[in-house]
């Protein structure tokens, strides 16, 4: 069964709703320009109440490596996600401390062979491209590109996923995980519990499971 990461968590109510629905990982955005940015102190308070089987993923965009590691230590992240233009060397250095997910926005000039340079990444997250935002845009891309990318490592599929299309995405790509943000929101910074439950039900039904 594909794992599910719910990204853009900003409060405990949403974190609990996501975990109650069955999320495997929660994403916390430390990018200053993100509408879903969370402070270190607030993230730490949420993460310390999370059960160990749910992973805490920190999202960073072109942040200095020292800042990434300092934040990861302060809030006790399990995984680092790099959503900017970070180099293979940066991924390699940070992967000595924690598993690193390297994210890529799939636009017109994207080539899957570019992933080959990032051999130290634990997984690759493929997201829809937007000129104004690094993620959480609700934009999809051609999923066959994700299938092509699987030769380079585990794929986390993101970009415009919601209960109405997540089953089709999983059937087509068979990803390691799916990453959902805007598709389970009532508004930025506020998740919708019914959308979370609907999404997870669709994921489980894809694998012939019921809860």
Beta strands, then each sheet from edge to edge (+ up, - down):
strand 1: 3-6
strand 2: 25-29
strand 3: 55-60
strand 4: 79-82
strand 5: 99-106
strand 6: 123-128
strand 7: 155-157
strand 8: 177-180
strand 9: 185-187
strand 10: 190-191
sheet 1: 1+ 2+ 3+ 4+ 5+ 6+ 7+ 8+ 1+
sheet 2: 9+ 10-
end
